Amino acid sequence: MKKVCDRASDKKLEFMSQAAVMAALTAALTLWLHIPAGLNGGYIHFGDAVIYLAAALLPKPYAMAAGAAGEGDAFVSAGSTGALLGAATLLIKPLLVLPFSNGGERIVTRRNTAALVLAFFLSASGYFLAEGLMFGFHTAFLVSVSGSAVQSGGSALAFLAAGGALDRLQVKRRWRAGSQG
């Protein structure tokens, strides 16, 4: 019985370690590989693409934690606008994981491709609401929705490119094999 308990805790530790790596990559790509854009001082970054990869590789709670921790760290480190936007980020980024699936042998699947559209709507709606409360809803519509479209579109393309390359290398099969044994 002890061996089963050790195996379960080893599995949790492995998932936590993988989520921590994904969170660090998310923060790094958000902070250091971004393009200033928008009227609200925002920027286009590729951290969301890593959140999508985490969603395709990890169980949902771990992928959600990676998204919140990675983007939350980037937000705090960048000294971005306001506590409300920071709180919104901590709520919105984990939600982006929900439409994705980590099942199957591939990262880029029909479901995960469709999930990119749903992730855009979750992100755009969340930031529209937060920025509407901060700046007024008329201004938020012009600023937030257009910025979200560009941000989500760039991250979607990065996810498809990276996921496709990783699928050709059979990374998901190897990722799972490492997790099982």
Salt bridges, closest charged atoms under 4 A:
ASP6 OD2 - LYS2 NZ 3.54
ASP48 OD1 - LYS93 NZ 2.80
GLU71 OE1 - HIS45 NE2 3.89
ASP167 OD2 - ARG106 NH2 3.70
